[in-house]
């Protein structure tokens, strides 16, 4: 930490931005993060399509808290703490399913899927002061959704979700607009894996186009050899195989915003999809134009983006739509979960292309994920020298921060670190 109590040196006059490497290795900092960031921010829980019917539920950990994400019998989407009010056991041990009630296997207390305490074995043994109405499953202080994306907040005084998201909703809308009905759904199958690296390194990696030519050279060569045009137009002045911007969305949120040169399964044909896909993809584009107008359709179909909602939600709207979260399981380990998202009306063939794109790039055996995991773990290993090599240099592009920001610069990474640093300096 620098002398002024900050974890960054942010010298805009000289164009220098340095990050204290202790942020990736300190157990004390991780404990502060749980209190000052994960307990204060809106944290993504799940998508409503995961619990389509009354009684549908999934269990997962969100910011270290075991929760039940469920739709109750009245159709209301809820988030319940998966902790019995009796002696603290996990109540639901199933990963997903459909249930009217959840029963704790320890002493048999059971709860409705709205969280209310439904049954207590041998209830007559309790005194008159025992009130089942006060002993339903606890819930987060706040639980709100935006277009089927549901978030929780442990802070009762937090601003409304839509205000927190702010300009990020504009980019979430670009995802939802891919569906004729405005309804997207999480596709069957979940990717889960652990990375031996600090969770914040995944934030950086998710939006860092500077690493593409080196870390992902195999993928770039594969696309080129498949007949996909990867170079930007002549005169674009780009060395990297993308032409895109980094956009500040406020409140710690940001996104890359790329003109697309390689096609997307949503409506842009490329040789990799085969000749049989041309007609259907032309029809998808025509539907977008008719429904949204030519300009909005072009925006939806011909640009792609990696959106970060602070602190740890990434929506990759590129070769597929991917929702990805990652939580610390220790200072040098994170757990990553990723889902593919698609329009509910999508045809079988269009969905096959979407899933193929999802697995080919983001899958655990795909072109991107193994490379990125190895790179992040190499960073974490290198940080063992942090006490003798204290600062990470993150000044790329800082000389033109008042102008257009390229996604191959580090402007958007600095946005994250400025927000993180400010929150870590606040009183918990």
N, C-alpha and C positions, 0 to 999 in steps of 0.2 A: 504494500500500500504506500502511496506517495505521502509526502509530508503533510499535505492538506487533507488527509483522510479519504482520498479518492483512490479507486482501483485503476484509474486511467490517467494518463497524461494527454490532455486534449488541447493542444496548442494550435489554434486555428490560424493565428498570425504567421507562424512559421510553417504551417502545414504538416504538423507532426501529431500522430496519434499512437500511443503506446498502451498496451494492456498488461497489467500485473499478472504474471503467470500463476500466482498463488490462487487465483480464482478457480483454477482447475484441479487443485491438489489439496486444498485445505478443508478439513472436516468441520472446522468452526464456521467457515463460509457456507458450507452446505447446510448446516443447522440454521444459519441466518436466512438462507434462501427459503427454507420451508416456512419460516415465520413471516418473512417480509415480502415474499413473492407468491409462493404457491398458496398461502393462506389469505392473500389480498386480491389476487387477480381472478378474472373469469377463466376457468379451466374447462377444456372440452371434455364432455362425458360420453356422448354418442349421438348417433343419427336416428331420427324417429323411425326410419324404415327398418331398423334392427328389431323393433318391437311393434310390428304392424297390427297385431290383434290383441284384444283384451286378454290379459294373463301372460303375454309374451314377456320374457325377461332375459337379460344377460347380466352376468356378474363380472366385475373387473376391478382393478385398483386404479384410482385416480388421485394423483398427487400423494401416493402412499396410503390412501384411505380405501378400504374395501367397500364397494357400493353395489347396490342392485339397481340397474336401469330397467324400468318396468312400465308397462301400460296397464293401468288398473281396470277393473271390471266396467267402469264408466267410460273408459277410453282415454283417460288422462295420463299423459306421460309423467313419470315420477322418477326421482332419484332418492333412494333410501340408503342409509348407512347399514351395511351388512354386519351388524353387531347386535347380539341379543341384549335386551335391556335387563335380563336377569343376572347373568354372570359374565357376560362379555364375549361369548363364543360367536364365531361366524355362524350365521343363520342358514343361508343357502350355500351349499357346497357344489351345486351344479354350475357349469359354465353358462348354460343357456337352457331355455325350455319354455313351457307354458304351465302356469300354476295359479290357482286361486289363493293358495296359502303357502307360506314358507314356515317350516317347522325346525326349530333348533334341536339337533340330535342329542344335546347334552341332557336337558331336563324336560324337553317336549313342549316348551312354550311355542305357540304358533301365531303367525301374523297374517292378516289379509294382504293382498297385493297392493293395497293402498297404504300399507304400513301399520294399520291399527292392530292392537293386540286382540287376537280372537279367542284364544283358549289358554288356560293355565291349569295343568293337571293338579288335582287336589286343592282347588282354589279355597275350599272351606278352611284350610289351615291358616290362612292369613287373617289379619285383624280387619276391622271395619275401615281403617285408614287406607287399606290397599285399594287403589283405584286403577282399573285396567285402562281407563280412558287417558290416563297420564303416562302410560307405559308403551305406547306405540314406538315403532322404530324411529330413531332420530333422522333428520334430514339436514342437508346443507342449509346455511342461513338463506341463501338465494339459489334459485334454479329457474333458468329462463332459456328460451329457444329463439333462434332466428332461422326461418325457412327450413325447419326440421333439423338444424344443427343445435344441439342442447349443451348448455354449459352450467357449471355450478360455481358458486362463490361462497367461501367460508366467512366472509365479512358481511355482517348485516347492514353495514352502512355503505356498501359498494354502490357505485352508480349503476343505473340500468344497463343491461347487456347491450342494447342497441346503441347507447351512447358510448360505451366502452369500445365497441367494434368500430364505430365511426365510419371512416372512408373505406375500411376493409369490406364493408357490405357491398360496395360497388363491384368488387372482384368476386365475392361470393355469388352475387347476382349473375355474373357472367357464366358461372358454373351451372346455376339453376336454369338459366335460359336455354341450355342445351335440350331440355325436356319440353315437348309441346304442351304438356299440362303443368309445367313448373314443378314436377315431382321427380326427384332423384331418389335412387335407392342404393344402399350398400349391397354389393354383390356377395354371394356365398363364398366363404373362405376368408381367413384372416392370416396375415403374416405377423409373426412374433419372433423376435430374436434379441439377444443381448449383445451389447457392444462394450468392450473393456476400455471405456473412455468417458470423460465427463460429459454430461448431457448437453451443456452449452456448445460443445464442439459440433453437435448435430445441427443446431440452429445455423451456425456459420456455413456448414457444408451444404445445407439445403438450398442456399441461394447464391453460392459462390461459383460463378461461371468462369472465374480465373483458373480453376483447376481442371476444366474440361479437356484441354488439349493433352495434358500429361496423364492425369489419373484415368481418363476415359478414352484414351487413344484407340483401344481395341474396338469400342463401340463406334467411334467416328469412322474408323476404317471399314467396319462392317456395313454401316449405312452407305458410305461412298461406294463400296463394291457392290451394293445392292441396287445401285442406280439412283440413289437419293441425292438430290442437289443440296449440299450442306453449306456452300459458300454464299455469303450475302451478295447483293447486287454490286456490280462494279461501281467504284466511287464511294462506297459506304465507309471506307477508311478503317475497316475492322480487321484485326489480325486473327481474332478468335472466330470460331465457326457459328457465331450468333450475332445478331444486331439487336440489342435490347437495352432497356433502361432499368434503373433501380428507382423505385418510387416510395417516398415517405408518406405513410398513411396516418401518421400521428399516433400518439398513445403507445409507442413502441412497436406498432405494426408496420409492415412494409412488404413490398412485392417486387419481383422482377416482372418486366413487361416486354415480351419479345415479339417482333415480327417473325412469323414462322416460315422457315425455309425448307421444312422437311415433311410437311403434311401432318394431319391429325385425324384419327379415326372418326372424329365428330363430323367432318364434312370435307376433308381435303385428301384426295387420292394421291398415293405415291406408289412407285413400282413394287415396293415391298408388300403391298396389299394384294397384288395380282389384278389381272384384267377383269376378273369376275366381280370385283368390288366397285368398279367404276360407276355402273348404273345406279346402284343403291346409294352410293355416296353423293352422286349428283342429285338424287331425290331428297336426301337429307338436307343438302344445301338449299334446294328450292323451297323446302318447308321452312327453313330458318328465314329466308328472304321474305316469304309471304307473311310469316307471323311477326317478324321483328323489324322488317325493312332492310334495305340493302346494307346500310352503314352498320347497323347493330349486328346483322348476320355476319358481316365480314369481321367485326370485332370478336364475335364468339368463335368463329371457325378458323380464322387466319392469324390469331395471336395466341400465345401461351404464356403461362405465368406460374411462378412459385410464390404463393402467399404465405406469410408468417403472421399469425395472430399471437401476440406476445402473451405468455412466454414460450409455449411449446407445442403449438398446433401449426402444422404445415399442410396446406392444400396445394398439391401439385396438379395443375391443369395444363398438361402437356400432351405427350403421346397417349396418356390415359388420365383419368381423374383419380387422384390418390389422396386419401386422408391419412395423415401420419401424426402420431403423438409419441413422445418419449419422456420418460420420467427417471430421475436418479434412483439407483439401487445401491448407492454408495457414491463416494466422491469420484471414483474411477470406473464406474459401471452404470450403464443405463439400460432400460428395457424399452424396446421400440415395438409399436403396434401400427400396422398399416392395413387399410381397407381400400378396395376399388369401389368407385361410385359411378353409376350410369343412369340414364333416363329409364323410367319404368316402362315406357312404350317400346323400348329398343327391340329390334328383331334379333332372332337367334344368330344370324350371320354378323350383324353389327356388334352384338355383344361378344362374339368370339374374337373379333378383331380387337375390341377394347381389352379383353382379358389377355390376349396374346401380347399386346403392347405393354400392359401392366406387368406381366411376368417377365417379358424379354428385357425390360429395362430395370424395373424396381424389385423384381422377384429375388428371393434369396440366392438363386443360381443365375440371376440375370447379369446384364452387362454393367449396371451401375452399383448395385448394393454391395457385392463383395469387394469391389474396388474401394468404395467409400468407407466401408467398415475397416478394411486394412489400413487405409490412410489415417483414420481417426485414432485407431489403436497405436499406430506408429507415433502420432503426435503425443498421445498420453505417455508412451514410453520415454520419448525425448524430454518430456517435462520433468523427469526425475532430476534434471540438472537445474531446476528453476531457481534455486537459491543462489547459484553462481552465474545464471544467465536469466535475469529477472523479467525482462520485458519482451512481449511479442510486438513486432512492428506491423501496424495496420493502417498505414497512411496512404495507401494506393488511391489515387484520384482526389486527394484532399485539396489539391491546388485549384480545383474547379468546383468546389462544393456549392457555390452559389448559382451554378449553371446546370446543364443537363448531366445527369449521373448515369454512367454506364453500368450494366450489371456485371461487367468484368472488373469493375473497381470494388473498393471496400466500403463505399458510402453506406450501404444498407447494413453491413456488419457493424459499423460504428453506431448506426441508429439503435440497434439492439443493445450495444454495450452502454450507450449513454442512458437509455431507459433503465437498464439493469443497475447501473452504478448509482443512479438517482434513488431508486427504490431501496437499494442496500444501505444508503446513507440515511434513510428515514428511521425514526424511532418506531420499533415494533409495537 
